[in-house]
Amino acid sequence: MAQAEAQLKSAQAQDTKLGILRAQYEHAISVLIGQPASTFSLRPTALAGNPPAIPVGIPSELLERRPDIAAAERSVAQANAEIGVAKAAYFPTILLSASGGYGNSSAANWFTWPSRFWSVGPSLAETVFDAGLRKATVQQYRATYDQTVANYQQTVLTAFQQVEDNLASLRILSQDIDQQDAAVQAATRNLQEADVRYKAGLDPYLNVITAQTALLTDQQAAVNFRMQQMVASVQLIKALGGGWDSAQIPSEKEVGSKTPAGSSAQR
């Protein structure tokens, strides 16, 4: 009787702990939908149904909808455009005017080239002789461009990793669930047999307690596997940028309208 009571109290304590966790998840959902936690509630129901079925082939173009990939791609386009801006600094806008003359007071030297001056001279000289400033600026923007390209590649690789991780999790968890369900069925039969033998006076009640503990452990593991399966499904949808519906892939026209003309020519 003491062992049975200890088993009962332990199960009740676990149930209370799950109640705290459920309340925290409920509050998190209320924040996501923009409601105060005190005014939102979900009625407890049994876990039913399976996550949505995943198609055999998932197009990689779905990842283009991810905000991090789109932001990284725009950063590459911006860095590419900045290279063109830096190159354009080699060709300054010069205002040609009619001012000009000779810088020598001697009439005999008026027609020699060193004596002549024009208003365009100083600005042109500053452009040609800038101590390598514009060249260094172009190199700086090219280095920034290379960095953004590397960041973009890393972002895409991370996205593919997240998709593959969750696909593998769903595939393996489906096997775990089938195996754990079989373990629950076996533990249920074991408990039924232990109860029959106890009532027939063949075994002590200790065998029933042991069978109950084994069944409870297997049931908890089965629920945990299903919870992990649901979480992996949500994470896969997130990794794909919102689902695996190919109709949500942006068209070539939509993608082209987001790319500035001539951006690929600067590099």
C-alpha positions as CSV (number, residue, x, y, z in Angstrom):
1,M,0.0,0.0,0.0
2,A,2.9,2.4,0.8
3,Q,4.5,1.7,-2.6
4,A,1.1,2.3,-4.4
5,E,0.6,5.5,-2.6
6,A,4.1,6.7,-3.4
7,Q,3.5,5.9,-7.1
8,L,0.2,7.9,-7.0
9,K,1.8,10.9,-5.4
10,S,4.6,10.9,-7.9
11,A,2.2,10.8,-10.8
12,Q,0.2,13.7,-9.3
13,A,3.4,15.8,-8.9
14,Q,4.3,15.2,-12.5
15,D,0.8,16.3,-13.6
16,T,1.1,19.5,-11.6
17,K,4.4,20.3,-13.1
18,L,2.9,19.8,-16.6
19,G,0.2,22.2,-15.6
20,I,2.7,24.9,-15.0
21,L,4.4,24.3,-18.4
22,R,1.0,24.3,-20.1
23,A,0.1,27.7,-18.6
24,Q,3.4,29.1,-19.9
25,Y,2.8,27.9,-23.4
26,E,-0.8,29.2,-23.2
27,H,0.6,32.7,-22.3
28,A,3.1,32.5,-25.1
29,I,0.3,31.8,-27.6
30,S,-1.7,34.8,-26.3
31,V,1.3,37.1,-26.9
32,L,1.7,35.7,-30.5
33,I,-2.0,36.6,-31.3
34,G,-1.8,39.9,-29.6
35,Q,-4.0,39.3,-26.6
36,P,-3.3,39.8,-22.9
37,A,-2.5,36.5,-21.1
38,S,-5.2,37.1,-18.5
39,T,-8.0,37.1,-21.2
40,F,-6.8,34.1,-23.2
41,S,-7.3,30.4,-22.5
42,L,-7.4,27.1,-24.3
43,R,-9.5,24.2,-23.1
44,P,-7.4,21.1,-22.4
45,T,-8.0,18.4,-24.9
46,A,-6.4,15.1,-25.7
47,L,-3.7,15.1,-28.3
48,A,-5.3,13.9,-31.5
49,G,-4.3,13.8,-35.1
50,N,-1.0,13.8,-36.8
51,P,1.1,16.7,-38.2
52,P,0.5,17.6,-41.9
53,A,1.9,15.2,-44.4
54,I,5.2,16.3,-46.0
55,P,5.4,15.9,-49.8
56,V,8.2,13.7,-51.2
57,G,10.0,16.6,-53.0
58,I,10.2,20.1,-51.5
59,P,11.5,22.8,-54.0
60,S,14.5,24.7,-52.6
61,E,13.0,28.0,-54.1
62,L,10.7,28.1,-51.0
63,L,13.7,29.3,-49.0
64,E,13.7,32.6,-50.9
65,R,10.7,33.6,-48.8
66,R,12.8,33.5,-45.6
67,P,13.4,37.0,-44.2
68,D,17.0,36.3,-43.3
69,I,17.8,35.0,-46.9
70,A,16.0,37.9,-48.5
71,A,17.8,40.4,-46.2
72,A,21.2,38.8,-47.0
73,E,20.5,39.0,-50.7
74,R,19.6,42.6,-50.5
75,S,22.8,43.3,-48.6
76,V,24.7,41.8,-51.5
77,A,22.9,44.0,-54.0
78,Q,23.6,47.1,-51.9
79,A,27.3,46.3,-51.6
80,N,27.5,45.6,-55.3
81,A,25.9,49.0,-56.0
82,E,28.3,50.8,-53.7
83,I,31.2,49.5,-55.8
84,G,29.7,51.3,-58.8
85,V,29.3,54.5,-56.8
86,A,32.9,54.3,-55.7
87,K,34.0,53.8,-59.3
88,A,32.0,56.8,-60.4
89,A,34.1,59.0,-58.1
90,Y,36.9,58.6,-60.7
91,F,34.8,60.8,-63.0
92,P,33.9,64.0,-61.2
93,T,31.3,66.4,-62.4
94,I,33.3,69.4,-63.7
95,L,31.7,72.8,-64.3
96,L,33.2,74.3,-67.4
97,S,33.2,78.1,-67.4
98,A,34.6,80.9,-69.6
99,S,37.1,82.0,-67.0
100,G,40.7,81.6,-68.1
101,G,43.8,83.6,-68.9
102,Y,47.5,83.8,-68.4
103,G,49.4,83.7,-65.2
104,N,52.6,85.5,-66.4
105,S,52.9,89.2,-66.5
106,S,55.4,89.0,-69.4
107,A,53.8,89.2,-72.8
108,A,56.6,87.1,-74.2
109,N,55.5,84.1,-72.1
110,W,51.8,84.4,-72.6
111,F,51.6,81.8,-75.3
112,T,53.6,79.1,-73.4
113,W,51.4,76.3,-71.8
114,P,52.7,76.7,-68.2
115,S,51.4,80.3,-68.2
116,R,47.8,79.3,-69.0
117,F,45.2,78.5,-66.4
118,W,41.6,77.4,-66.6
119,S,38.9,77.0,-64.0
120,V,38.8,73.2,-64.5
121,G,42.4,72.7,-63.5
122,P,42.1,72.4,-59.7
123,S,39.1,69.9,-59.6
124,L,40.6,67.7,-62.2
125,A,44.0,67.6,-60.4
126,E,42.3,66.7,-57.2
127,T,40.6,63.7,-58.9
128,V,43.8,62.4,-60.6
129,F,46.1,63.1,-57.7
130,D,44.2,61.9,-54.6
131,A,47.0,59.8,-53.0
132,G,45.1,56.6,-53.8
133,L,42.0,57.5,-51.9
134,R,39.5,56.5,-54.6
135,K,41.3,53.3,-55.3
136,A,41.4,52.4,-51.7
137,T,37.6,53.2,-51.4
138,V,36.8,50.9,-54.3
139,Q,38.9,48.1,-52.7
140,Q,37.1,48.7,-49.4
141,Y,33.6,48.3,-51.1
142,R,34.8,45.2,-52.9
143,A,35.9,43.7,-49.6
144,T,32.5,44.6,-48.1
145,Y,30.9,43.0,-51.1
146,D,32.9,39.8,-50.7
147,Q,31.9,39.8,-47.0
148,T,28.2,40.1,-47.8
149,V,28.4,37.3,-50.4
150,A,30.0,35.1,-47.7
151,N,27.3,36.0,-45.2
152,Y,24.7,35.2,-47.9
153,Q,26.2,31.8,-48.6
154,Q,26.4,31.0,-44.9
155,T,22.7,32.1,-44.4
156,V,21.6,29.8,-47.3
157,L,23.7,26.9,-46.0
158,T,22.2,27.4,-42.5
159,A,18.7,27.4,-44.0
160,F,19.4,24.1,-45.8
161,Q,20.8,22.6,-42.6
162,Q,17.7,23.5,-40.7
163,V,15.4,22.0,-43.3
164,E,17.4,18.8,-43.4
165,D,17.6,18.6,-39.6
166,N,13.8,18.8,-39.3
167,L,13.2,16.4,-42.2
168,A,15.5,13.9,-40.6
169,S,13.8,14.4,-37.2
170,L,10.3,13.8,-38.6
171,R,11.5,10.7,-40.5
172,I,13.2,9.2,-37.4
173,L,10.4,10.3,-35.0
174,S,7.8,8.5,-37.1
175,Q,9.7,5.3,-36.5
176,D,10.2,6.1,-32.8
177,I,6.4,6.6,-32.4
178,D,5.6,3.3,-34.0
179,Q,8.1,1.4,-31.8
180,Q,7.0,3.2,-28.7
181,D,3.3,2.5,-29.4
182,A,4.2,-1.2,-29.6
183,A,6.0,-0.8,-26.3
184,V,2.9,0.7,-24.7
185,Q,0.7,-2.1,-26.0
186,A,3.1,-4.7,-24.6
187,A,3.2,-2.9,-21.2
188,T,-0.6,-2.8,-21.2
189,R,-0.8,-6.5,-21.8
190,N,1.8,-7.0,-19.0
191,L,-0.3,-5.0,-16.6
192,Q,-3.4,-6.9,-17.4
193,E,-1.7,-10.2,-16.8
194,A,-0.2,-9.0,-13.6
195,D,-3.6,-7.8,-12.4
196,V,-5.2,-11.2,-13.3
197,R,-2.4,-13.1,-11.4
198,Y,-2.8,-10.8,-8.4
199,K,-6.5,-11.3,-8.2
200,A,-6.0,-15.1,-8.6
201,G,-3.7,-15.0,-5.6
202,L,-0.7,-16.1,-7.6
203,D,1.5,-13.0,-7.4
204,P,1.8,-10.2,-4.8
205,Y,0.5,-6.7,-5.6
206,L,4.1,-5.5,-6.0
207,N,4.1,-7.1,-9.5
208,V,1.1,-4.9,-10.4
209,I,2.8,-1.8,-9.1
210,T,5.9,-2.6,-11.2
211,A,3.7,-3.2,-14.3
212,Q,1.9,0.1,-13.7
213,T,5.2,2.0,-13.4
214,A,6.5,0.5,-16.7
215,L,3.3,1.3,-18.5
216,L,3.3,4.9,-17.2
217,T,6.9,5.4,-18.3
218,D,6.2,4.0,-21.8
219,Q,3.1,6.2,-22.1
220,Q,5.0,9.3,-21.2
221,A,7.7,8.5,-23.7
222,A,5.0,8.0,-26.4
223,V,3.6,11.4,-25.6
224,N,7.0,13.0,-25.7
225,F,7.8,11.6,-29.1
226,R,4.5,13.0,-30.5
227,M,5.3,16.3,-28.9
228,Q,8.7,16.3,-30.6
229,Q,7.0,15.4,-33.9
230,M,4.7,18.4,-33.7
231,V,7.5,20.7,-32.8
232,A,9.7,19.4,-35.7
233,S,6.8,20.0,-38.1
234,V,6.4,23.6,-36.9
235,Q,10.2,24.1,-37.2
236,L,10.2,22.7,-40.7
237,I,7.5,25.1,-41.8
238,K,9.5,27.9,-40.2
239,A,12.7,26.8,-41.9
240,L,10.9,26.7,-45.3
241,G,9.7,30.3,-44.8
242,G,6.0,29.4,-44.2
243,G,5.2,25.9,-45.6
244,W,5.9,23.7,-48.6
245,D,3.2,24.9,-51.0
246,S,5.0,25.5,-54.3
247,A,2.3,28.0,-55.3
248,Q,3.9,30.4,-52.8
249,I,7.2,30.6,-54.7
250,P,7.7,34.0,-56.2
251,S,7.6,34.2,-60.0
252,E,10.6,35.2,-62.1
253,K,8.9,38.5,-62.8
254,E,8.5,39.2,-59.1
255,V,12.1,38.3,-58.3
256,G,13.3,40.4,-61.2
257,S,11.4,43.5,-60.1
258,K,13.2,43.4,-56.8
259,T,16.7,43.4,-58.4
260,P,18.1,46.8,-59.5
261,A,19.0,47.0,-63.2
262,G,22.7,46.7,-63.8
263,S,23.5,45.5,-60.3
264,S,25.4,42.5,-61.5
265,A,27.7,44.6,-63.8
266,Q,29.4,46.5,-61.0
267,R,31.4,43.6,-59.7
